[in-house]
Amino acid sequence: MANRRWILRFLGNATSISKAKVNALLKGNSIHVIDMSLFPKLLLVEGSKEKMNALTSHSNAWAYSPEKSYKVPTTRKKL
């Protein structure tokens, strides 16, 4: 299965988790971190849907959804 980008959301207590724990958990599930700038609540990760299901099925502390992109409409006036 092809890898996709996912938004991984931490639903638990943000003070109870460290970057080292999260990196170890993701690496163990073959999920790659793309962006951790909104850690600890949100992460942008890349992996297969099966790996994401495996990660979130064992804990209610994580939820994921596919990354979506939107086209910004132009503000230029048409003549």
C-alpha positions in Angstrom: 0.0 0.0 0.0 1.3 3.5 -0.8 2.2 5.9 1.9 0.1 9.0 2.4 0.4 12.0 4.6 -1.8 12.1 7.7 -2.6 14.5 10.5 -2.0 12.7 13.8 -3.7 14.2 16.8 -2.9 13.5 20.4 -6.0 13.5 22.5 -4.4 12.8 25.9 -2.8 15.1 28.4 -0.1 17.1 26.5 2.2 17.3 29.4 2.4 13.5 29.7 4.1 12.8 26.4 7.7 13.6 25.2 9.1 13.9 21.7 11.4 10.9 22.4 8.4 8.7 23.2 6.4 9.8 20.2 9.4 9.3 17.8 10.0 5.8 19.2 6.4 4.9 18.9 6.2 6.1 15.3 9.5 4.6 14.2 8.4 1.3 15.6 5.3 1.4 13.4 7.3 2.6 10.3 5.6 6.0 10.3 7.8 9.0 9.3 7.4 12.4 10.9 7.2 15.2 8.4 6.4 18.2 10.7 6.4 18.4 14.5 6.0 22.1 14.8 2.6 21.8 16.6 3.8 19.1 19.0 2.4 17.7 21.2 -1.1 18.1 19.9 -0.7 17.7 16.1 1.9 16.0 13.9 2.2 15.7 10.1 3.3 12.1 9.4 3.7 9.8 6.4 2.7 6.1 6.4 0.3 3.6 5.1 -3.3 3.4 6.3 -2.6 -0.1 7.8 0.2 1.3 9.9 -1.9 4.2 11.1 -4.7 1.8 12.0 -2.3 -0.3 13.9 -0.9 2.7 15.8 -4.3 4.1 16.8 -6.1 0.8 17.5 -4.2 0.2 20.7 -4.8 3.5 22.3 -7.7 6.1 22.5 -5.1 8.8 22.9 -4.4 9.1 19.1 -6.7 10.0 16.2 -5.7 10.6 12.6 -7.2 12.0 9.4 -5.8 12.4 5.8 -4.0 15.6 5.0 -6.1 17.8 2.8 -4.9 20.7 0.7 -7.1 23.5 -0.6 -6.6 25.9 -3.5 -6.8 29.5 -2.4 -9.0 31.5 -4.8 -7.5 34.4 -6.6 -8.5 37.9 -5.4 -7.6 39.5 -8.7 -10.4 41.4 -10.4 -11.4 40.3 -13.8 -12.0 42.9 -16.5 
